Amino acid sequence: MRILHLSHTGLEYDSRIQKAIATCIKNGLDCSFYDLGYSNSFNNLVISGHVPYFWSKIRTKVSKILRKNKPDIIHAHDIYAAEICRELEEAFIFDSHENWLEPPKHPYKNLLLRYIKHKGLDKFSQWCREIIIETPTLTVNETILELYKKYSKHVYLLPNYITLEEANNIEFKEKSSKVSYVYVGNDYPNRAYFRNIDRMVKLFLTGKYGKLTLITNKNPKVNEYVRIQKFMEHKELLNYLTQFTVGLLYYEPCRDHHYFLANKFSEYAHAGLCILYAESLTNVARILGELGIAVGAEDLEDTLRDLKERREYLEDKGERTRQFAKKNLIWELYEANILKAYKQV
């Protein structure tokens, strides 16, 4: 069987697509990948607005690729790709990397930009509802799964956890003699409202709560207590994380957090970190239970103060989290759902 993986971003940017392709190949499927090529800001804006001329050009380009590749099934990795497949009446599954049924609406300051993008998100929501009713669908966490299952029984869970091979090859470093924190995450324009870490960074700048390392493209004010580390290859990142005590999944509260499960969640867990997270991240709470530390916005400072001298407690939680992750937070535990979705096409 021939599978074409279709996405609007390059293969090198999305480990989920890489893992899905590896799963297909492992199961004897013939795989190829095509990048729709509209991942920059202008093209995203055009597609969000579903401007007929540009949309028609992309659809024509995909049609030519399909005539050349002749796939049996298209694995559509975003809402754009899924809608194009639907319009072309091709056999496909939808891999919903995020919640497109109720997508978060970014608060753009430019009113025209906000109008276009929000109209686009309304359109995506409509497409998503129609697609998941008609098409086998994969998605990334339990809360999105529960939402989608209101419309279809052919929805399958595929969390973006690290692979067993990655987990088994982590090289553990010696931990700092004091409690140390790490945060991994890019800051995309206009998305800071649901992943805002500014207040947290300001707390660490005081030097009262230990040292913080940010692996990010943000450029906040830094000093001897807050440092910036550039992004690195995934294997190197997993090794690097092991030297810290606590992995931060802390953002200011937001209603959209209910549908989030950041990729770094399983990376922190496999690296043996205690995970401190905003209590609004309900997927983390339902998975970790007492292993993690949930904190409300008003309690963050008090929590950091309390944890400063509790290194042994945090390292014990981190080790128990690692043992839990090795048994439960592994890609291979869920990858069979890809094949189940294909069989439903």
N, C-alpha and C positions, 0 to 999 in steps of 0.2 A: 504494500500500500504506500502511495506517495503522499507525503504531508508537506504542505507549504506553510511555513510560519511567516505571518505578515504583521508588520508593526510600523508605527510612524517614527520610531527611534532606531538608531543603529544597534546592531547586535552587541557591540562592546559595552553599551551603557546599561544593559539590563540582564542581570544574572538569572532572573526568572526565565527569560527566553532561552538562555544558554542551557539551563538545567532541563527545561522541557524538551529541547532538541536532543540532549544527551539521553534522556529517558526514551525518547522515540527510537533513537539509533540502537540503544541497548536491547530494545524489544523487536529489532529487525525491520523497522520501518525506514523507508527512503525519505530523507528530509532535505529540505532546502529552505532558505530564508530570503525574504525580500523586504527592503527598507523603503517605505513609501516616500521618505525624504522630505518631510515637512515638519521637522522638529524645531526649527527656529521660531522666534517670537512672531515674526510677520506672518509666516505660513500658518502657524497655529491660530492666529487671529482670523485669517481668511477662512480656514476650515471651520472654526467655531461659528462664524457667521454663515457658513454654508453658502458662500457666494457662488452662484450657479456656474459661471465660466470656469473658475478654478477647480470647483468640485468635479465638473465634467472632465477636465483635463486629467485629474488624478484617477478618476474611474476608468478613463480610456487607457491610461498607462497600466493600471492593474489588469485590465482585460487582455492587453497584449501579453503581459507576463503569464497569465493563466493559459492562454492559447499555446504559449511556448512550453511551459512546465507541465501542463496537464495533470495537476494534482487531484487525488481522489478526495482529499479533505483539506480545507484551509483552516489553520489554527490562528484565529484573529486575536491579536494581543492588545487591542484597544478598541474603543467604541467607534473610531473612524473606520478602521479596517473592517470591523464587523458590519457596519452599515453599508459599506461598499460591496461586501460579499452578498449581503441581502439584496441590494438593488440589482446586482448582476445575476441573482438567483443561483449562486454557487453553494455547494455543500460545505458547511463550515461549523466550527464550534467557536464560542466566545470565551476568551480568557479575560475576566474582568479583574484587572490588577488593583482596582479601587472601586468605590461605590459610585456607579454612574446613575443609579436610580434616584438617589438624593445627593448629588454632588455638591460639595461646599462652594458657595458663591463668594469669590474673592472680592474684598472691598476696594476696588480700584478707585483712586482719587479722580482720575479723568472720567467725566460723566459719559462721554461718547464711548470710550473704551469699556466702561462698566456695562453700558447698555448692550453693546455688541456681544461681549463675553457672556453676560447673563442670559441673553436671548439664545446664545449658543448652548449654554448649559441646560436651559429649558428643553431645547431640541434634543440634546443628548439623553435627558431623562425620558423623554417620549420614546426615542429609539431604543433605549435600554429595556424599557418595559415590553416593547413589542418583540425585541430580539430574544429576551430570556423566556418569553412565552413560547416562541417558535423553535428555539435553538438550544442544544446542550451547552451548559455554561459551567466554567470553573471560576472559583473566586477565593480570596486570600484569608478570610477569617470568619469566625462563627456568626458575628452579628450581621455581616453582609449576607452570608448564607441564609440566615433566618429571614431576612428581608426579602431576598430573591425567591425563596421557597413559597412565599405567599402567592407567587405568580406561576411557578413551574416546579414540577417534581424532579426535573432533570438538571439539578444544580449540584455541583460537587465541590468539596473543600480541597484546596491545594495551597497551604500556607507556604510562604517564601522562606522556609528554613534552610540552613546550610546542609550540604550533603554529608553522608556518612564518611566519605573519604576526607573531606575538609575537616570534619570533627576529629578524626583519628590522627590527623597530621599536624595538629596545633603544637607548637613548641613553646612551652611555658617558661616565662621569665621570672626572676626573683621579684617579689612585690616590694614596694616601698615600705620603709620602716614606719611610716605614718599613713593615716587614712588619705587616699588620693582618689580623685574623681576624673572621669573622662566622659565627654559628650561627642558623639559622631553625628554629623548631619549638615547638609548644604542648606543655605538660606535662599530660596527662590523668590524672585520679585513678586510682591503682592500676596505672598502666602504666609507672611510672618504672623498673621493674626491667629493661626492655629498651631504654629510651632515657634512661638515667641520665647526666646531664652534670655532676653535682655536683662530682666530683673534678677534672674538667677546669676548671670555673669557679674552684675554689680555687687551682689552679696559676696561672691568669692574675691572680688577685687579688694575687699576690706582686709583680707588675710586672716579672718577670724575662724574660718571653717575648714582649712586645709587647702590643698592646691588642686587646680582644675586645668585639664588639658582639653582643648577644643580641636577636633579634627573636622574642619569645616572650611567653606569658602567665605564665611563671614569675616568682617574686619573690625571687631570690637576693640575697645580700649583694653590694653593688656599691661600687666606688671609682673613682678616676681611670683605672684600667686596664680596668675592666669596666663597660659601660653597657648600659642597656635601651632598646630602640626599639620603639614600638608597631607592630602589624601595619598593613599598608597595602594598597591596591588592587594587583592583580597586576602591572599594567604599571609602576606606581610602584616596586614591590618589585624587579622586574628591573633597572630603572634604578639603584636605590639600591645593589644588590649590586655593581655594577661598580667601585665605589671601593675595594673591599677586595682583598687579595692572596690569601687562603686561605679557602675555604668548608669548614666543619667538618661531617663526618658521623661524629662520634666519640661512641660510647656504650660503656659497660662491656660486656665480652663476654657473649654470651647465645646459647644454642643456637638460638633462634628467629630470630636475625639472618640465617640462611641463606636465609630466605624473604622478606627485606625488600629493597625498592628505594624509598627515600623520594622523594617528589615533588620535594623541593629538589635532588635530584641533577642533574636536567636544568637547573634554574634556575641553580645554581652554574656548571655547564658553559657555558651560553650567555652568562652574564655575564662569562666569561673568568677564572674563579677556578681556582687550583690546588685540587684536592680532597684533603683529608686525612681518611682514614676508618679506622674500626676494621677490622682484618683479618678479623674474623668476618662482615663484610658481603660475602659472596662474590659477590653479583650485581654489586656495584660493581667488584670486582676483575676479573671476567670481561669486563666492558664496557670499563673504562678501561685495563687492562694497565699499562704503564709510565708512562702519563700521570698517574696518581694516586699518592698516597703512602699506603700501607697501614701501619698501626702496631698493634702489640700493646699490651695494657694496661700491661704492665711497661715498655714503651719510650716511652710518651707523653712523659714529662718530658724524656728525653734527646733525643727528636725535636724538640720545641719549642725546646730550647736550641740544637740544631744549625741550625735553620731561621731563627733570629732575624736573622742577618746575611746571609741568602741571598736577598735581595729579587729580584735579577735572575734567578736560577735559578727562583724560584717564579713570577715573572711570565711567563717563557718557557714554563713548563709550563702556566700558565693560558691563554696565547694559543693554544698547540697544542691544548689541551682545547677551546677555543672553536671552532677550525677543525674539529675532529673532531665536535663537537656539531652544527654546521651541516649536516654531511653524514649524520649517523647518528642523532642524538637528536631526532627530529622526529615529531610525532603523525601527520602525513600519510603517513609511510612505512609505517604499520601500519593505518590506518583502514579499508582495504579488507577487513580481517578481520571487521569488523562486518557487512558485506554478505555475506561468506562464511557467517558464522554464521546470518544470517537465511535464506539459501537452504537451509540444512540442516534447518530446522524443518518 
